[in-house]
Amino acid sequence: YTYTPYEGGRINLNVGFEEFIDTHENEGHSSLEELRTWIREKAFDLENENISFVSKRGILINIGYSLYKPNDDWSFKVCRKDNVLYLSDDRKNEVPTREYLRRASYWCTNFERIITGKADEDDILSYLVTKFKIGDFQCILAGETDCKDEDGNFMKIKEANSRYYSEKIGRGWLQAYLCGNQKLLYGLRDNRGYVNEIKEENVAEVPNRYEQQGNWSASSMLGFIESVLKYLQDNVPEGATCSLRQNNGRYLLHLECENQVFLR
């Protein structure tokens, strides 16, 4: 889909909420298998390309942004196979039960639908697979992209409360940056779900524009991700499946190894 500037005026993101059923669940292990299948079909040589990690982008986002959301719990499985570390989501997303949280989840999906002009959520999902370097580590990352602009730049579509835009764009930047999206498109809404402004940002320019006022640091998030990857490389043995998690509202990394392999 090629994005053209939206000219429809103010957007009410609540339209259609009464019929909305949130059935989203974390794809976890199956999504990693799809990525490995893609690698095999493309005959991509992980050893010759010096690849250290294969992962969905969302895992690294959770790690990096936990610097600013220490109360968020996350966990994932990691397996070393042929000296490559594969990261897989370990927990399913819980469908929100509070109406405001359900509504906020719908606002995000609905804004993407309106901007792309696609009615079905399944038609919105497109993935980029990129070779990406984080510190000393070459990684294969897969993550969602939403559309392209007229110049062919990949774009990530987001929405956020306009009062907290400078803060929220930190996570949006990390999400776009880690998978090669060159543009961010944000719908700035109020507390009632009305978008009054749409902002288009160049991903490369976001840190200089918003880090200070949003109280976040691009280099700190990437540095923390690199330190966790190094920890995994140093501690996960060949052939083992391990679980890494942060919980209890503290910066605690628990590495627990099992005598089983989830990759064949």
C-alpha positions in Angstrom: 0.0 0.0 0.0 1.3 3.5 -0.9 0.4 6.2 1.6 -1.1 9.5 0.4 -1.6 12.3 2.9 -4.9 12.0 4.7 -7.3 14.8 4.0 -10.4 13.6 5.8 -10.2 16.0 8.7 -10.8 15.1 12.3 -10.9 11.3 12.9 -13.2 9.6 15.4 -11.4 6.4 16.3 -14.4 5.0 18.3 -16.5 4.3 15.2 -17.0 0.5 15.0 -15.8 -0.2 18.6 -19.1 -1.8 19.6 -18.5 -4.6 17.1 -14.8 -5.0 17.9 -13.7 -8.4 19.3 -10.0 -8.4 20.3 -8.7 -11.9 19.6 -5.1 -10.9 19.3 -2.7 -13.4 20.8 1.1 -13.5 20.7 2.3 -15.8 17.9 5.3 -16.8 19.8 7.0 -20.0 18.7 5.0 -20.3 15.5 6.1 -16.9 14.2 9.8 -17.8 14.8 9.2 -21.0 12.8 7.8 -18.9 10.0 10.9 -16.7 10.1 13.2 -19.8 10.0 11.2 -21.2 7.0 11.8 -17.9 5.2 15.5 -18.0 5.9 15.7 -21.6 4.5 13.6 -20.7 1.4 15.9 -17.8 0.6 18.9 -20.0 1.2 20.3 -17.4 3.5 23.6 -18.6 4.9 23.7 -17.6 8.6 27.2 -18.8 9.2 28.8 -17.0 6.2 26.8 -13.8 7.1 28.2 -14.0 10.6 24.7 -13.9 12.1 24.5 -14.2 15.9 20.8 -13.7 16.6 17.5 -14.4 14.9 14.4 -12.8 16.5 11.1 -11.0 16.0 11.6 -7.3 16.5 9.1 -7.0 19.4 11.4 -8.9 21.8 14.2 -6.4 21.4 11.7 -3.5 21.8 10.6 -4.9 25.1 14.2 -5.2 26.3 15.2 -1.7 25.2 12.2 0.2 26.4 12.2 -1.5 29.8 14.7 1.1 30.8 11.7 3.5 31.0 9.0 0.9 31.8 10.7 -1.2 34.6 7.3 -2.4 35.9 6.5 -4.1 32.5 7.0 -7.9 32.8 8.4 -9.7 29.8 9.9 -13.0 29.0 11.2 -15.0 26.1 12.8 -18.3 25.2 16.3 -18.5 23.7 17.9 -21.5 22.1 21.4 -21.8 20.6 21.6 -24.0 17.5 24.7 -24.2 15.4 26.0 -21.2 17.4 23.1 -19.0 16.4 20.8 -17.8 19.1 17.1 -17.8 18.3 14.7 -15.7 20.4 11.0 -16.7 20.7 8.1 -15.0 22.6 7.4 -16.9 25.7 4.1 -15.4 26.9 0.7 -14.7 25.3 -0.7 -11.3 25.2 -3.7 -10.9 27.5 -6.8 -9.4 26.0 -7.7 -6.3 28.0 -10.8 -6.6 30.1 -11.2 -2.9 31.2 -13.2 -1.0 28.6 -10.8 1.9 28.3 -7.9 -0.4 27.6 -10.0 -2.3 25.1 -10.9 0.9 23.5 -7.3 2.1 23.4 -6.3 -1.2 21.7 -9.1 -0.6 19.1 -8.0 3.0 18.5 -4.5 1.8 17.4 -5.9 -0.8 15.0 -8.6 1.4 13.7 -6.2 4.3 12.9 -4.1 1.9 10.8 -7.2 0.8 8.9 -8.3 4.3 8.2 -4.9 5.5 7.0 -4.3 2.5 4.8 -7.8 2.2 3.6 -7.9 -1.5 4.5 -10.9 -2.9 6.3 -9.5 -6.3 7.4 -6.8 -6.3 10.1 -5.2 -9.4 8.4 -4.7 -7.4 5.2 -2.8 -4.7 7.2 0.0 -7.0 8.4 3.2 -7.0 6.3 6.6 -7.9 7.6 10.1 -6.7 6.8 13.0 -9.1 7.4 16.3 -7.2 7.8 19.9 -7.8 8.6 20.6 -5.4 11.4 23.8 -4.8 13.5 23.5 -4.0 17.2 26.9 -3.3 18.6 29.1 -6.2 17.6 26.2 -8.5 16.8 24.7 -9.2 13.4 21.0 -10.0 13.7 18.2 -11.1 11.5 15.0 -9.3 12.6 11.4 -9.5 11.4 8.9 -6.9 12.2 5.6 -5.4 10.9 5.5 -2.5 8.5 2.3 -0.8 7.5 2.8 0.9 4.1 5.2 2.9 1.9 5.3 6.6 1.0 5.4 7.8 -2.6 9.2 7.6 -2.6 9.2 3.9 -1.5 10.1 4.5 2.1 8.7 2.0 4.5 6.4 3.6 7.1 5.1 2.6 10.6 1.7 3.9 11.6 1.1 4.7 15.2 -1.3 6.8 17.4 -0.7 8.4 20.7 -2.2 10.9 23.2 -1.0 14.3 22.0 -0.1 15.3 25.6 2.5 12.5 25.8 3.8 12.5 22.2 7.4 13.3 23.0 7.6 10.4 25.5 5.6 7.9 23.4 7.6 8.5 20.2 10.6 6.9 21.9 9.1 3.5 21.7 7.8 4.2 18.3 11.2 5.3 17.1 12.8 2.0 18.5 10.0 0.0 16.8 10.6 1.7 13.4 14.4 1.8 13.7 15.0 -1.9 14.5 13.3 -3.0 11.3 14.3 -0.5 8.7 11.2 1.7 8.6 12.3 5.1 7.3 9.2 7.0 8.3 6.8 7.3 11.3 3.2 8.5 10.9 1.5 9.4 14.1 -2.1 10.2 14.8 -2.3 12.6 17.8 -5.5 12.0 19.7 -7.2 13.3 22.8 -8.5 11.2 25.7 -11.8 10.5 23.9 -10.2 9.0 20.9 -10.4 11.9 18.4 -7.4 12.4 16.2 -6.9 16.2 15.6 -3.4 16.1 14.0 -1.4 13.7 11.9 2.4 14.1 12.1 4.9 12.5 9.7 8.4 12.0 11.1 11.7 10.9 9.5 13.0 8.1 11.8 16.6 9.3 11.6 15.6 12.7 12.9 13.4 11.6 15.8 16.1 11.3 18.6 17.5 14.8 18.1 14.0 16.3 18.0 12.4 14.5 21.0 14.9 12.7 23.3 15.4 15.6 25.7 11.8 16.7 26.1 10.6 13.0 26.1 13.2 12.0 28.7 14.5 9.0 26.7 17.7 8.1 25.0 18.1 6.2 21.7 21.7 5.3 22.5 20.8 4.0 26.0 18.1 1.7 24.6 20.4 0.3 22.0 23.2 -0.1 24.5 21.0 -2.0 26.9 19.8 -4.3 24.1 23.4 -5.0 23.2 24.3 -5.8 26.8 21.4 -8.3 27.1 22.5 -9.9 23.8 26.0 -10.2 25.1 24.7 -11.8 28.3 22.8 -14.4 26.3 25.8 -15.1 24.0 28.0 -15.7 27.0 25.6 -17.8 29.0 23.4 -19.9 26.7 25.1 -23.2 25.9 24.8 -24.9 22.5 21.7 -27.1 22.2 19.9 -25.7 25.4 16.6 -23.9 25.7 16.6 -21.1 28.2 14.1 -18.5 29.5 15.0 -14.9 30.1 12.6 -12.7 32.0 12.2 -9.5 33.8 9.5 -9.2 36.5 8.6 -7.9 40.0 9.2 -4.3 38.8 12.9 -4.6 39.0 15.8 -4.8 36.6 16.3 -8.5 37.1 17.3 -10.9 34.4 16.6 -14.5 35.2 18.3 -17.1 33.0 16.9 -20.6 33.4 18.0 -23.4 31.2 16.0 -26.5 30.4 17.1 -29.9 29.0 15.0 -29.5 25.9 15.2 -27.9 22.5 12.3 -26.1 20.8 14.1 -25.9 17.4 14.5 -29.0 15.3 
